[in-house]
Amino acid sequence: MKNLNWAHKNFHISYFHIIMTYFELFELPIRLKVDKAALTKKYFELQKKYHPDFFSNASEEEQADVLEKSSLVNKAYKTFENADETIKYVLMQKGLLEEEEKYQLPPDFLMEMLELNEGISDAKIEDDAEKISDFKNQIASITNEIYEPVEQIVEGYKEGATTEKELLQVKEYYYKQKYLNRILAGLH
């Protein structure tokens, strides 16, 4: 019995963590774009409910459980606060995206990014702030251009109604945006 008790303490897996999705946790409908006002309201509600400071007199097991729940609330909130991470989360939940997936972007997009990277590299070597600013504007323009074809899918996503084909279009957008974000991060 002693060994069983040790195993329970050391390998405690919360039912809360295994079963609930982030959407269920926050009592939000599954969307590719989360309602920020509802998200913030529910976040503060959950923070009050599961804040570890409120459980300082609880048993070790209860404290560990609350700490896990609080951590999950924070992780879910961080995901929902970022539009790209929310898209990634939904696609992963649908089995359409894997964590370390090597997604193959279209060759024409990759060629455009190669040219963009070369121009940025030259501008950085020349320390040309105006050119770098122009490249930031170009990236913003490309971002708008790649979002346009999936905007209605993202904005109007309905669980069970949005098709897999549409979600795969969103997946391609996600990977293109991820690529642009890496380029943009290199400019700062």
Secondary structure by P-SEA (a helix, b strand, c coil): caaaaaaaaaacccccccccccccccccccccccaaaaaaaaaaaaaaaccccccccccaaaaaaaaaaaaaaaaaaaaaacaaaaaaaaaaaaccccccccccccaaaaaaaaaaaaaaaaaaaaccaaaaaaaaaaaaaaaaaaaccaaaaaaccccccccaaaaaaaaaaaaaaaaaaaaaaaac
